[in-house]
Amino acid sequence: MTDGKNGLPEDFDLLTEFNSGDGGAFTRIVEKHSGRLINFLFRYTLDRGEAEDLAQEAFLRLYKAAPGLTPGAKLSTILFKFAYNLAVDQARRNTNRSSLAGASSLDSPEAAGAADPAPGPDAAYEAARRSEEIAGALAGLPDTQRGALLLKVFEDRSYAEIAEIMALSVPAVESLLFRARQTLAKKLK
Amino acid sequence: MPAKDCENISRRLSAYMDGELPEREREAAESHLASCAACSEELASLRAASAAVSALPRVEPPPFFAARTAAAAKALNGAGPLRAFLRFPLPAAAVLTAFIIFNIFAFARDIDAMENGQRRELTHKVVSQLVRPSTLINPVAVARLCSECTDFMCQCMHEAGKQSICPCKNCRMHRENPDRAGEVPAHALEEDHVN
């Protein structure tokens, strides 16, 4: 069975295969979710190396938890829940988050100019400067607002799923998203 | 447009644009937005903020990330049978408890087979060692105590002529004095006779 979006096997089948002893199913689960998970963690932690380490740790937690999961469990929600909890713990340990804000090399004009020369150097530089500005504004949001916004915008999760991942109520998620968007809109005017 | 209406709708614009409002509230928001330029403008700015975040460049997982993660997961399994056993705390605790209880009963049985005076001496020896907390966390001290107890029991059993229930696997008394190992001391014979 495959899902319609990307032709990859559904989580349900992968979990069943994994629990019946197919070790390769775990690799396929990692391949399917790693890109989205690392992107979420990168924008949450603002550190690519840290995002990759946390993503790996989240997958290992999933690996340990998989035998106890029911076939109806939504694998990606559980995986993001593990990842979010790990990122929150890591954020508590980090004290220099503000110094990282907006300093991502991915969003810097120099990196973008080298990566995408097609629209011309000025346009690429301008786009990268704008990306850096947005990334800086995003990084300046409180952690919970940024987490909720990333889960909504990057992942297109429902409010109920975001609430489950972040262990909050649905009205709390709604409030976080509203304040996050309002703050960003003011900063990016 | 009443300011109160705008305030109520404004707080729910985020949920409206995400399609999370119930039918009735969504219709009310739509009719308000159709006639309120300020709220429509705010909705547009919220949508622009979301779109800006959505347009941020994405990162690719590093090469061989899946293979490395799968290898790390396999390494968790290959950490040895003891670790695999300890991953299930309840059965592990049950087995360990059963093992400890079995040993206590075995020890009690051996002690019970000893003479009163010897029993008291051995019990005193064990208790005086165990009441010291340092003994409990020091495996060398515990091992020494076990060894001393076994030797002591062995000696007592042989002296009492009860070699058949001697706890030793490779009896020191038997090794040191093989000729007398089967001998029953005179006082034990007397005791048996009296009993």
Interface residues (C-beta under 8 A of the other chain):
Chain A: G23 F26 T27 V30 E31 S34 G35 I38 N39 F42 R43 R48 A51 E52 A55 Q56 F59 L60 Y63 K64 L106 D107 A112 S131 I134 A135 L138 L149 L150 K152 V153 F154 S158 Y159 E174 L177 F178 R181 Q182 L184 A185 L188 K189
Chain B: R11 R12 L13 S14 A15 D18 E20 S45 L46 A48 A49 S50 A52 V53 S54 A55 L56 P57 R58 V59 E60 P61 P62 F65 A66 A67 R68 T69 A70 A72 A73 K74 L76 R87
